[in-house]
Amino acid sequence: MNELEPEIRPLVNVLNKTGLVRTFSSCEGHYEPKEQTLVDRTHAEVRFVPADGIALAQVENWLASILTRFKARHGLIPVNVRAYKLYTPIDEEVVEETFVIELKPFNRFDPPDRKRADTDRAIAQLMQILVS
């Protein structure tokens, strides 16, 4: 699938416009029981690498700032926003390093429509922080 899912598209666009990162994968989150697969899809996420000429440390500091501001303004409930570096082994010698911003509903027992609404609101809140 090459098209961006509509609920995550605005966040992907804002991230790419920062000039700090280049996104390559995203998911808007899928909460209905019929949408579940072997892979956990009960969260939204965007995966990215530093843009050309941008140091890893600059991206790490930027992410820490974003997460700190999000938590101060919006807390960790109803959606926990976190970021991390993902290490993926490609072969015996190469390990790929990527960054992930993840938006996960805090209460896994909330109904799917509430998780969708909470995630969409958190995406909008995160975008406000990114453009400020």
Backbone torsions as a table, in degrees:
resi	resn	phi	psi	omega
1	MET	NA	121.1	-177.2
2	ASN	-100.0	-14.8	-177.4
3	GLU	-86.8	144.9	176.5
4	LEU	-75.8	138.1	175.2
5	GLU	-68.0	142.4	-170.4
6	PRO	-62.3	-34.0	-176.2
7	GLU	-74.7	-24.9	-178.5
8	ILE	-99.9	-16.9	-176.9
9	ARG	-50.9	-47.6	-178.9
10	PRO	-60.0	-38.3	178.9
11	LEU	-67.4	-42.2	177.7
12	VAL	-59.1	-45.4	-179.6
13	ASN	-62.0	-43.9	179.9
14	VAL	-64.6	-42.4	178.4
15	LEU	-60.2	-45.3	-179.7
16	ASN	-65.4	-32.3	-179.6
17	LYS	-72.6	-14.1	178.8
18	THR	-65.9	-25.5	-175.6
19	GLY	79.6	-2.8	-179.2
20	LEU	-93.1	-27.8	-174.7
21	VAL	-135.2	162.7	174.5
22	ARG	-128.2	113.5	-178.2
23	THR	-78.3	153.8	177.2
24	PHE	-141.4	-7.5	-179.0
25	SER	-156.6	144.8	178.1
26	SER	-157.0	162.3	176.8
27	CYS	-150.8	133.9	-178.7
28	GLU	-81.3	-8.5	-176.1
29	GLY	94.9	139.4	-178.1
30	HIS	-135.6	115.6	-168.7
31	TYR	-113.7	-15.2	179.4
32	GLU	-72.6	142.6	179.3
33	PRO	-54.0	-37.4	-178.8
34	LYS	-69.3	-14.5	-179.3
35	GLU	-92.7	-2.1	-175.9
36	GLN	-80.3	144.2	178.2
37	THR	-131.3	-171.8	176.7
38	LEU	-63.9	-28.5	178.7
39	VAL	-88.5	136.5	179.1
40	ASP	-66.4	116.1	179.9
41	ARG	-115.6	18.2	-175.4
42	THR	-89.4	39.7	175.8
43	HIS	-160.9	159.0	172.8
44	ALA	-96.8	151.5	178.0
45	GLU	-158.2	157.2	171.5
46	VAL	-133.4	132.7	178.2
47	ARG	-110.5	142.7	-175.6
48	PHE	-158.6	167.0	174.3
49	VAL	-125.3	162.7	175.7
50	PRO	-60.4	144.1	174.3
51	ALA	-66.4	162.6	179.2
52	ASP	-54.7	131.5	177.2
53	GLY	83.5	-0.3	-179.6
54	ILE	-100.8	129.1	-178.4
55	ALA	-76.8	149.5	177.0
56	LEU	-55.4	-42.5	-178.5
57	ALA	-60.9	-35.7	178.8
58	GLN	-65.6	-42.2	177.8
59	VAL	-66.0	-42.2	180.0
60	GLU	-62.0	-44.8	178.7
61	ASN	-65.0	-40.6	177.9
62	TRP	-61.6	-45.7	178.6
63	LEU	-62.4	-42.7	178.8
64	ALA	-59.8	-41.1	178.7
65	SER	-64.2	-43.0	179.5
66	ILE	-62.7	-47.6	-178.4
67	LEU	-64.3	-40.0	178.9
68	THR	-63.6	-44.8	179.0
69	ARG	-66.3	-39.7	179.1
70	PHE	-62.1	-48.2	-178.8
71	LYS	-62.0	-41.7	-179.7
72	ALA	-63.2	-37.4	-177.7
73	ARG	-85.2	-35.7	-168.3
74	HIS	-126.9	-9.3	179.8
75	GLY	74.5	-165.3	-178.4
76	LEU	-109.1	-1.8	-179.6
77	ILE	-125.8	135.7	12.3
78	PRO	-89.4	-6.5	179.0
79	VAL	-127.1	130.5	177.7
80	ASN	-92.1	118.1	177.3
81	VAL	-102.2	125.1	179.8
82	ARG	-141.5	162.2	177.8
83	ALA	-136.4	150.1	179.4
84	TYR	-158.0	164.1	174.2
85	LYS	-96.6	131.3	-178.4
86	LEU	-106.9	127.1	177.3
87	TYR	-104.8	120.5	-178.0
88	THR	-122.3	117.2	178.3
89	PRO	-69.3	127.2	178.6
90	ILE	-93.0	-44.5	174.7
91	ASP	-151.6	-163.8	-176.1
92	GLU	-65.7	-20.4	-175.4
93	GLU	-116.9	-20.5	-172.3
94	VAL	-111.6	130.0	173.9
95	VAL	-122.6	121.0	-180.0
96	GLU	-81.4	136.2	177.4
97	GLU	-112.9	122.6	176.4
98	THR	-134.0	163.0	176.3
99	PHE	-106.3	150.7	179.1
100	VAL	-134.2	131.8	164.5
101	ILE	-105.6	125.6	-176.0
102	GLU	-122.4	136.1	176.4
103	LEU	-119.7	107.7	-174.1
104	LYS	-120.8	124.5	175.5
105	PRO	-55.2	135.5	-175.8
106	PHE	-68.8	-44.0	-175.9
107	ASN	-98.7	104.5	-177.6
108	ARG	-67.6	-12.2	-179.8
109	PHE	-92.2	-5.0	175.5
110	ASP	-61.9	151.3	177.7
111	PRO	-67.3	155.4	-177.3
112	PRO	-54.4	-40.0	-178.2
113	ASP	-67.1	-33.5	176.9
114	ARG	-70.0	-42.1	177.6
115	LYS	-60.2	-41.4	179.0
116	ARG	-61.9	-48.3	-178.9
117	ALA	-63.7	-42.4	179.6
118	ASP	-64.8	-41.8	179.3
119	THR	-65.1	-45.0	179.6
120	ASP	-61.1	-40.1	177.9
121	ARG	-65.2	-41.7	179.2
122	ALA	-65.6	-36.2	176.0
123	ILE	-61.1	-46.8	179.3
124	ALA	-62.8	-41.4	179.7
125	GLN	-65.3	-40.9	178.6
126	LEU	-65.4	-40.2	177.7
127	MET	-61.9	-38.6	177.9
128	GLN	-60.7	-40.2	179.2
129	ILE	-66.7	-40.4	-177.8
130	LEU	-66.5	-31.2	-177.9
131	VAL	-94.4	-5.8	-179.9
132	SER	-89.0	NA	NA
